[in-house]
Amino acid sequence: MGKTLSIVVGGAIAFLGLILLVAWWYEFLFILRGTIPPMLIFGGIIALAAGISELKDTLKSKKE
C-alpha cells in the first residue's frame, strides 16, 4: 500500500506544481513564487521515481 501511495502522492504533487507554474506564470519573476512550482514538480518527480523503483524491486524479488 505504501508504494502505491507514494506513486499517487508523487504524481499529484508534480501535477499541482505544474498547475501552480501555469497559474503563477507572470509572477514567476518573483523568486519566492518562482521557486515553489519547480520545487513541487521536481519533488513530485523524485517521489514518483522512488515509488516506481521500490515497486520494481518488490516485483523483481517476488519473481525470484
PyMOL Python script that loads the backbone (N, CA, C, O; Angstrom):
from pymol import cmd

cmd.read_pdbstr("""\
ATOM      1  N   MET A   1       0.824  -1.206   0.000  1.00  0.00           N
ATOM      2  CA  MET A   1       0.000   0.000   0.000  1.00  0.00           C
ATOM      3  C   MET A   1       0.862   1.262   0.000  1.00  0.00           C
ATOM      4  O   MET A   1       0.500   2.251  -0.637  1.00  0.00           O
ATOM      5  N   GLY A   2       1.996   1.244   0.703  1.00  0.00           N
ATOM      6  CA  GLY A   2       2.848   2.420   0.805  1.00  0.00           C
ATOM      7  C   GLY A   2       3.501   2.775  -0.516  1.00  0.00           C
ATOM      8  O   GLY A   2       3.697   3.950  -0.824  1.00  0.00           O
ATOM      9  N   LYS A   3       3.840   1.745  -1.306  1.00  0.00           N
ATOM     10  CA  LYS A   3       4.486   2.002  -2.597  1.00  0.00           C
ATOM     11  C   LYS A   3       3.518   2.679  -3.551  1.00  0.00           C
ATOM     12  O   LYS A   3       3.873   3.638  -4.236  1.00  0.00           O
ATOM     13  N   THR A   4       2.307   2.178  -3.590  1.00  0.00           N
ATOM     14  CA  THR A   4       1.292   2.762  -4.463  1.00  0.00           C
ATOM     15  C   THR A   4       0.953   4.174  -4.004  1.00  0.00           C
ATOM     16  O   THR A   4       0.759   5.071  -4.824  1.00  0.00           O
ATOM     17  N   LEU A   5       0.885   4.362  -2.707  1.00  0.00           N
ATOM     18  CA  LEU A   5       0.581   5.681  -2.157  1.00  0.00           C
ATOM     19  C   LEU A   5       1.661   6.692  -2.536  1.00  0.00           C
ATOM     20  O   LEU A   5       1.348   7.835  -2.872  1.00  0.00           O
ATOM     21  N   SER A   6       2.924   6.281  -2.486  1.00  0.00           N
ATOM     22  CA  SER A   6       3.994   7.215  -2.840  1.00  0.00           C
ATOM     23  C   SER A   6       3.945   7.578  -4.323  1.00  0.00           C
ATOM     24  O   SER A   6       4.271   8.706  -4.695  1.00  0.00           O
ATOM     25  N   ILE A   7       3.542   6.638  -5.165  1.00  0.00           N
ATOM     26  CA  ILE A   7       3.399   6.932  -6.592  1.00  0.00           C
ATOM     27  C   ILE A   7       2.258   7.921  -6.817  1.00  0.00           C
ATOM     28  O   ILE A   7       2.406   8.878  -7.577  1.00  0.00           O
ATOM     29  N   VAL A   8       1.126   7.694  -6.161  1.00  0.00           N
ATOM     30  CA  VAL A   8      -0.034   8.585  -6.322  1.00  0.00           C
ATOM     31  C   VAL A   8       0.269   9.974  -5.771  1.00  0.00           C
ATOM     32  O   VAL A   8      -0.026  10.977  -6.422  1.00  0.00           O
ATOM     33  N   VAL A   9       0.848  10.038  -4.590  1.00  0.00           N
ATOM     34  CA  VAL A   9       1.156  11.333  -3.977  1.00  0.00           C
ATOM     35  C   VAL A   9       2.205  12.077  -4.810  1.00  0.00           C
ATOM     36  O   VAL A   9       2.090  13.285  -5.017  1.00  0.00           O
ATOM     37  N   GLY A  10       3.221  11.364  -5.284  1.00  0.00           N
ATOM     38  CA  GLY A  10       4.240  11.995  -6.125  1.00  0.00           C
ATOM     39  C   GLY A  10       3.656  12.561  -7.404  1.00  0.00           C
ATOM     40  O   GLY A  10       3.995  13.674  -7.807  1.00  0.00           O
ATOM     41  N   GLY A  11       2.781  11.802  -8.043  1.00  0.00           N
ATOM     42  CA  GLY A  11       2.122  12.289  -9.260  1.00  0.00           C
ATOM     43  C   GLY A  11       1.242  13.493  -8.986  1.00  0.00           C
ATOM     44  O   GLY A  11       1.227  14.447  -9.764  1.00  0.00           O
ATOM     45  N   ALA A  12       0.501  13.451  -7.870  1.00  0.00           N
ATOM     46  CA  ALA A  12      -0.382  14.568  -7.517  1.00  0.00           C
ATOM     47  C   ALA A  12       0.416  15.836  -7.223  1.00  0.00           C
ATOM     48  O   ALA A  12       0.025  16.930  -7.631  1.00  0.00           O
ATOM     49  N   ILE A  13       1.532  15.687  -6.516  1.00  0.00           N
ATOM     50  CA  ILE A  13       2.358  16.857  -6.196  1.00  0.00           C
ATOM     51  C   ILE A  13       2.980  17.443  -7.461  1.00  0.00           C
ATOM     52  O   ILE A  13       3.038  18.662  -7.617  1.00  0.00           O
ATOM     53  N   ALA A  14       3.443  16.581  -8.361  1.00  0.00           N
ATOM     54  CA  ALA A  14       4.013  17.071  -9.624  1.00  0.00           C
ATOM     55  C   ALA A  14       2.938  17.793 -10.440  1.00  0.00           C
ATOM     56  O   ALA A  14       3.219  18.828 -11.045  1.00  0.00           O
ATOM     57  N   PHE A  15       1.721  17.264 -10.466  1.00  0.00           N
ATOM     58  CA  PHE A  15       0.621  17.891 -11.194  1.00  0.00           C
ATOM     59  C   PHE A  15       0.255  19.235 -10.566  1.00  0.00           C
ATOM     60  O   PHE A  15       0.022  20.211 -11.279  1.00  0.00           O
ATOM     61  N   LEU A  16       0.205  19.287  -9.240  1.00  0.00           N
ATOM     62  CA  LEU A  16      -0.083  20.543  -8.547  1.00  0.00           C
ATOM     63  C   LEU A  16       0.989  21.588  -8.854  1.00  0.00           C
ATOM     64  O   LEU A  16       0.680  22.761  -9.063  1.00  0.00           O
ATOM     65  N   GLY A  17       2.239  21.157  -8.880  1.00  0.00           N
ATOM     66  CA  GLY A  17       3.325  22.070  -9.213  1.00  0.00           C
ATOM     67  C   GLY A  17       3.194  22.617 -10.616  1.00  0.00           C
ATOM     68  O   GLY A  17       3.445  23.799 -10.849  1.00  0.00           O
ATOM     69  N   LEU A  18       2.804  21.772 -11.551  1.00  0.00           N
ATOM     70  CA  LEU A  18       2.606  22.217 -12.931  1.00  0.00           C
ATOM     71  C   LEU A  18       1.457  23.218 -13.030  1.00  0.00           C
ATOM     72  O   LEU A  18       1.559  24.215 -13.745  1.00  0.00           O
ATOM     73  N   ILE A  19       0.372  22.954 -12.316  1.00  0.00           N
ATOM     74  CA  ILE A  19      -0.759  23.887 -12.300  1.00  0.00           C
ATOM     75  C   ILE A  19      -0.331  25.236 -11.713  1.00  0.00           C
ATOM     76  O   ILE A  19      -0.665  26.288 -12.258  1.00  0.00           O
ATOM     77  N   LEU A  20       0.404  25.199 -10.610  1.00  0.00           N
ATOM     78  CA  LEU A  20       0.855  26.445  -9.987  1.00  0.00           C
ATOM     79  C   LEU A  20       1.832  27.197 -10.880  1.00  0.00           C
ATOM     80  O   LEU A  20       1.833  28.427 -10.896  1.00  0.00           O
ATOM     81  N   LEU A  21       2.656  26.476 -11.619  1.00  0.00           N
ATOM     82  CA  LEU A  21       3.579  27.135 -12.542  1.00  0.00           C
ATOM     83  C   LEU A  21       2.809  27.894 -13.616  1.00  0.00           C
ATOM     84  O   LEU A  21       3.162  29.021 -13.963  1.00  0.00           O
ATOM     85  N   VAL A  22       1.759  27.275 -14.139  1.00  0.00           N
ATOM     86  CA  VAL A  22       0.930  27.936 -15.157  1.00  0.00           C
ATOM     87  C   VAL A  22       0.155  29.099 -14.535  1.00  0.00           C
ATOM     88  O   VAL A  22       0.076  30.180 -15.119  1.00  0.00           O
ATOM     89  N   ALA A  23      -0.412  28.878 -13.356  1.00  0.00           N
ATOM     90  CA  ALA A  23      -1.222  29.914 -12.711  1.00  0.00           C
ATOM     91  C   ALA A  23      -0.382  31.129 -12.317  1.00  0.00           C
ATOM     92  O   ALA A  23      -0.870  32.258 -12.360  1.00  0.00           O
ATOM     93  N   TRP A  24       0.851  30.912 -11.942  1.00  0.00           N
ATOM     94  CA  TRP A  24       1.722  31.994 -11.493  1.00  0.00           C
ATOM     95  C   TRP A  24       2.719  32.392 -12.570  1.00  0.00           C
ATOM     96  O   TRP A  24       3.806  32.862 -12.234  1.00  0.00           O
ATOM     97  N   TRP A  25       2.405  32.230 -13.826  1.00  0.00           N
ATOM     98  CA  TRP A  25       3.366  32.468 -14.896  1.00  0.00           C
ATOM     99  C   TRP A  25       3.948  33.886 -14.842  1.00  0.00           C
ATOM    100  O   TRP A  25       5.162  34.061 -14.944  1.00  0.00           O
ATOM    101  N   TYR A  26       3.087  34.893 -14.681  1.00  0.00           N
ATOM    102  CA  TYR A  26       3.571  36.281 -14.697  1.00  0.00           C
ATOM    103  C   TYR A  26       4.304  36.646 -13.413  1.00  0.00           C
ATOM    104  O   TYR A  26       5.165  37.526 -13.419  1.00  0.00           O
ATOM    105  N   GLU A  27       3.975  35.993 -12.339  1.00  0.00           N
ATOM    106  CA  GLU A  27       4.671  36.235 -11.080  1.00  0.00           C
ATOM    107  C   GLU A  27       5.928  35.381 -10.951  1.00  0.00           C
ATOM    108  O   GLU A  27       6.619  35.430  -9.933  1.00  0.00           O
ATOM    109  N   PHE A  28       6.218  34.602 -11.983  1.00  0.00           N
ATOM    110  CA  PHE A  28       7.366  33.703 -11.952  1.00  0.00           C
ATOM    111  C   PHE A  28       8.674  34.451 -11.737  1.00  0.00           C
ATOM    112  O   PHE A  28       9.646  33.882 -11.240  1.00  0.00           O
ATOM    113  N   LEU A  29       8.697  35.726 -12.112  1.00  0.00           N
ATOM    114  CA  LEU A  29       9.914  36.520 -11.945  1.00  0.00           C
ATOM    115  C   LEU A  29      10.237  36.781 -10.481  1.00  0.00           C
ATOM    116  O   LEU A  29      11.389  37.036 -10.130  1.00  0.00           O
ATOM    117  N   PHE A  30       9.235  36.718  -9.640  1.00  0.00           N
ATOM    118  CA  PHE A  30       9.485  36.865  -8.212  1.00  0.00           C
ATOM    119  C   PHE A  30      10.091  35.571  -7.698  1.00  0.00           C
ATOM    120  O   PHE A  30       9.561  34.491  -7.960  1.00  0.00           O
ATOM    121  N   ILE A  31      11.160  35.666  -6.993  1.00  0.00           N
ATOM    122  CA  ILE A  31      11.925  34.485  -6.588  1.00  0.00           C
ATOM    123  C   ILE A  31      11.105  33.531  -5.727  1.00  0.00           C
ATOM    124  O   ILE A  31      11.139  32.323  -5.960  1.00  0.00           O
ATOM    125  N   LEU A  32      10.392  34.024  -4.770  1.00  0.00           N
ATOM    126  CA  LEU A  32       9.647  33.134  -3.872  1.00  0.00           C
ATOM    127  C   LEU A  32       8.597  32.337  -4.620  1.00  0.00           C
ATOM    128  O   LEU A  32       8.552  31.111  -4.523  1.00  0.00           O
ATOM    129  N   ARG A  33       7.755  33.031  -5.364  1.00  0.00           N
ATOM    130  CA  ARG A  33       6.717  32.336  -6.129  1.00  0.00           C
ATOM    131  C   ARG A  33       7.295  31.579  -7.306  1.00  0.00           C
ATOM    132  O   ARG A  33       6.703  30.601  -7.763  1.00  0.00           O
ATOM    133  N   GLY A  34       8.429  32.010  -7.797  1.00  0.00           N
ATOM    134  CA  GLY A  34       9.038  31.340  -8.936  1.00  0.00           C
ATOM    135  C   GLY A  34       9.697  30.024  -8.583  1.00  0.00           C
ATOM    136  O   GLY A  34       9.900  29.176  -9.453  1.00  0.00           O
ATOM    137  N   THR A  35      10.035  29.842  -7.317  1.00  0.00           N
ATOM    138  CA  THR A  35      10.702  28.598  -6.932  1.00  0.00           C
ATOM    139  C   THR A  35       9.746  27.524  -6.417  1.00  0.00           C
ATOM    140  O   THR A  35      10.078  26.339  -6.449  1.00  0.00           O
ATOM    141  N   ILE A  36       8.573  27.919  -5.947  1.00  0.00           N
ATOM    142  CA  ILE A  36       7.649  26.935  -5.380  1.00  0.00           C
ATOM    143  C   ILE A  36       7.167  25.911  -6.415  1.00  0.00           C
ATOM    144  O   ILE A  36       7.263  24.714  -6.146  1.00  0.00           O
ATOM    145  N   PRO A  37       6.654  26.317  -7.580  1.00  0.00           N
ATOM    146  CA  PRO A  37       6.194  25.304  -8.542  1.00  0.00           C
ATOM    147  C   PRO A  37       7.287  24.342  -9.022  1.00  0.00           C
ATOM    148  O   PRO A  37       7.042  23.136  -9.063  1.00  0.00           O
ATOM    149  N   PRO A  38       8.484  24.826  -9.388  1.00  0.00           N
ATOM    150  CA  PRO A  38       9.511  23.856  -9.787  1.00  0.00           C
ATOM    151  C   PRO A  38       9.912  22.909  -8.656  1.00  0.00           C
ATOM    152  O   PRO A  38      10.195  21.735  -8.897  1.00  0.00           O
ATOM    153  N   MET A  39       9.935  23.417  -7.430  1.00  0.00           N
ATOM    154  CA  MET A  39      10.254  22.535  -6.317  1.00  0.00           C
ATOM    155  C   MET A  39       9.188  21.455  -6.161  1.00  0.00           C
ATOM    156  O   MET A  39       9.522  20.300  -5.894  1.00  0.00           O
ATOM    157  N   LEU A  40       7.923  21.802  -6.320  1.00  0.00           N
ATOM    158  CA  LEU A  40       6.857  20.807  -6.251  1.00  0.00           C
ATOM    159  C   LEU A  40       6.956  19.811  -7.397  1.00  0.00           C
ATOM    160  O   LEU A  40       6.760  18.613  -7.199  1.00  0.00           O
ATOM    161  N   ILE A  41       7.260  20.301  -8.593  1.00  0.00           N
ATOM    162  CA  ILE A  41       7.388  19.412  -9.753  1.00  0.00           C
ATOM    163  C   ILE A  41       8.534  18.427  -9.540  1.00  0.00           C
ATOM    164  O   ILE A  41       8.350  17.217  -9.668  1.00  0.00           O
ATOM    165  N   PHE A  42       9.728  18.955  -9.210  1.00  0.00           N
ATOM    166  CA  PHE A  42      10.880  18.080  -9.033  1.00  0.00           C
ATOM    167  C   PHE A  42      10.719  17.164  -7.826  1.00  0.00           C
ATOM    168  O   PHE A  42      11.119  16.001  -7.872  1.00  0.00           O
ATOM    169  N   GLY A  43      10.140  17.675  -6.755  1.00  0.00           N
ATOM    170  CA  GLY A  43       9.879  16.826  -5.587  1.00  0.00           C
ATOM    171  C   GLY A  43       8.891  15.715  -5.914  1.00  0.00           C
ATOM    172  O   GLY A  43       9.052  14.579  -5.469  1.00  0.00           O
ATOM    173  N   GLY A  44       7.874  16.048  -6.690  1.00  0.00           N
ATOM    174  CA  GLY A  44       6.914  15.030  -7.108  1.00  0.00           C
ATOM    175  C   GLY A  44       7.541  14.003  -8.022  1.00  0.00           C
ATOM    176  O   GLY A  44       7.250  12.812  -7.911  1.00  0.00           O
ATOM    177  N   ILE A  45       8.407  14.451  -8.934  1.00  0.00           N
ATOM    178  CA  ILE A  45       9.093  13.519  -9.841  1.00  0.00           C
ATOM    179  C   ILE A  45      10.019  12.598  -9.055  1.00  0.00           C
ATOM    180  O   ILE A  45      10.090  11.402  -9.338  1.00  0.00           O
ATOM    181  N   ILE A  46      10.726  13.143  -8.074  1.00  0.00           N
ATOM    182  CA  ILE A  46      11.615  12.313  -7.260  1.00  0.00           C
ATOM    183  C   ILE A  46      10.806  11.285  -6.467  1.00  0.00           C
ATOM    184  O   ILE A  46      11.187  10.117  -6.392  1.00  0.00           O
ATOM    185  N   ALA A  47       9.683  11.721  -5.873  1.00  0.00           N
ATOM    186  CA  ALA A  47       8.836  10.790  -5.129  1.00  0.00           C
ATOM    187  C   ALA A  47       8.244   9.733  -6.055  1.00  0.00           C
ATOM    188  O   ALA A  47       8.148   8.563  -5.685  1.00  0.00           O
ATOM    189  N   LEU A  48       7.852  10.141  -7.249  1.00  0.00           N
ATOM    190  CA  LEU A  48       7.317   9.210  -8.231  1.00  0.00           C
ATOM    191  C   LEU A  48       8.371   8.194  -8.650  1.00  0.00           C
ATOM    192  O   LEU A  48       8.084   6.999  -8.726  1.00  0.00           O
ATOM    193  N   ALA A  49       9.581   8.655  -8.920  1.00  0.00           N
ATOM    194  CA  ALA A  49      10.672   7.753  -9.305  1.00  0.00           C
ATOM    195  C   ALA A  49      11.024   6.795  -8.169  1.00  0.00           C
ATOM    196  O   ALA A  49      11.290   5.618  -8.411  1.00  0.00           O
ATOM    197  N   ALA A  50      11.028   7.287  -6.945  1.00  0.00           N
ATOM    198  CA  ALA A  50      11.333   6.423  -5.803  1.00  0.00           C
ATOM    199  C   ALA A  50      10.257   5.354  -5.628  1.00  0.00           C
ATOM    200  O   ALA A  50      10.570   4.197  -5.346  1.00  0.00           O
ATOM    201  N   GLY A  51       9.006   5.734  -5.792  1.00  0.00           N
ATOM    202  CA  GLY A  51       7.910   4.765  -5.672  1.00  0.00           C
ATOM    203  C   GLY A  51       7.964   3.715  -6.762  1.00  0.00           C
ATOM    204  O   GLY A  51       7.757   2.531  -6.492  1.00  0.00           O
ATOM    205  N   ILE A  52       8.237   4.128  -7.989  1.00  0.00           N
ATOM    206  CA  ILE A  52       8.329   3.180  -9.107  1.00  0.00           C
ATOM    207  C   ILE A  52       9.513   2.244  -8.908  1.00  0.00           C
ATOM    208  O   ILE A  52       9.402   1.041  -9.146  1.00  0.00           O
ATOM    209  N   SER A  53      10.645   2.787  -8.473  1.00  0.00           N
ATOM    210  CA  SER A  53      11.828   1.967  -8.240  1.00  0.00           C
ATOM    211  C   SER A  53      11.566   0.934  -7.144  1.00  0.00           C
ATOM    212  O   SER A  53      11.951  -0.228  -7.279  1.00  0.00           O
ATOM    213  N   GLU A  54      10.921   1.352  -6.075  1.00  0.00           N
ATOM    214  CA  GLU A  54      10.611   0.436  -4.984  1.00  0.00           C
ATOM    215  C   GLU A  54       9.624  -0.632  -5.439  1.00  0.00           C
ATOM    216  O   GLU A  54       9.741  -1.791  -5.043  1.00  0.00           O
ATOM    217  N   LEU A  55       8.668  -0.258  -6.253  1.00  0.00           N
ATOM    218  CA  LEU A  55       7.694  -1.215  -6.785  1.00  0.00           C
ATOM    219  C   LEU A  55       8.382  -2.226  -7.697  1.00  0.00           C
ATOM    220  O   LEU A  55       8.079  -3.417  -7.637  1.00  0.00           O
ATOM    221  N   LYS A  56       9.301  -1.766  -8.536  1.00  0.00           N
ATOM    222  CA  LYS A  56      10.059  -2.676  -9.409  1.00  0.00           C
ATOM    223  C   LYS A  56      10.891  -3.656  -8.586  1.00  0.00           C
ATOM    224  O   LYS A  56      10.953  -4.843  -8.907  1.00  0.00           O
ATOM    225  N   ASP A  57      11.538  -3.155  -7.515  1.00  0.00           N
ATOM    226  CA  ASP A  57      12.336  -4.027  -6.665  1.00  0.00           C
ATOM    227  C   ASP A  57      11.463  -5.101  -6.010  1.00  0.00           C
ATOM    228  O   ASP A  57      11.863  -6.262  -5.917  1.00  0.00           O
ATOM    229  N   THR A  58      10.284  -4.709  -5.564  1.00  0.00           N
ATOM    230  CA  THR A  58       9.373  -5.667  -4.939  1.00  0.00           C
ATOM    231  C   THR A  58       8.924  -6.724  -5.939  1.00  0.00           C
ATOM    232  O   THR A  58       8.888  -7.910  -5.615  1.00  0.00           O
ATOM    233  N   LEU A  59       8.579  -6.300  -7.156  1.00  0.00           N
ATOM    234  CA  LEU A  59       8.144  -7.248  -8.158  1.00  0.00           C
ATOM    235  C   LEU A  59       9.284  -8.167  -8.573  1.00  0.00           C
ATOM    236  O   LEU A  59       9.063  -9.350  -8.833  1.00  0.00           O
ATOM    237  N   LYS A  60      10.496  -7.636  -8.638  1.00  0.00           N
ATOM    238  CA  LYS A  60      11.665  -8.446  -9.001  1.00  0.00           C
ATOM    239  C   LYS A  60      11.949  -9.496  -7.924  1.00  0.00           C
ATOM    240  O   LYS A  60      12.279 -10.640  -8.239  1.00  0.00           O
ATOM    241  N   SER A  61      11.819  -9.101  -6.650  1.00  0.00           N
ATOM    242  CA  SER A  61      12.085 -10.054  -5.571  1.00  0.00           C
ATOM    243  C   SER A  61      11.007 -11.134  -5.500  1.00  0.00           C
ATOM    244  O   SER A  61      11.298 -12.255  -5.081  1.00  0.00           O
ATOM    245  N   LYS A  62       9.778 -10.831  -5.896  1.00  0.00           N
ATOM    246  CA  LYS A  62       8.717 -11.836  -5.905  1.00  0.00           C
ATOM    247  C   LYS A  62       8.930 -12.853  -7.028  1.00  0.00           C
ATOM    248  O   LYS A  62       8.535 -14.011  -6.895  1.00  0.00           O
ATOM    249  N   LYS A  63       9.554 -12.428  -8.138  1.00  0.00           N
ATOM    250  CA  LYS A  63       9.818 -13.345  -9.239  1.00  0.00           C
ATOM    251  C   LYS A  63      10.882 -14.366  -8.854  1.00  0.00           C
ATOM    252  O   LYS A  63      10.847 -15.503  -9.323  1.00  0.00           O
ATOM    253  N   GLU A  64      11.822 -13.972  -8.007  1.00  0.00           N
ATOM    254  CA  GLU A  64      12.941 -14.861  -7.638  1.00  0.00           C
ATOM    255  C   GLU A  64      12.590 -15.802  -6.567  1.00  0.00           C
ATOM    256  O   GLU A  64      13.425 -16.607  -6.154  1.00  0.00           O
TER     257      GLU A  64
END
""", "prot")
cmd.dss("prot")
cmd.show_as("cartoon", "prot")
cmd.util.cbc("prot")
cmd.orient("prot")
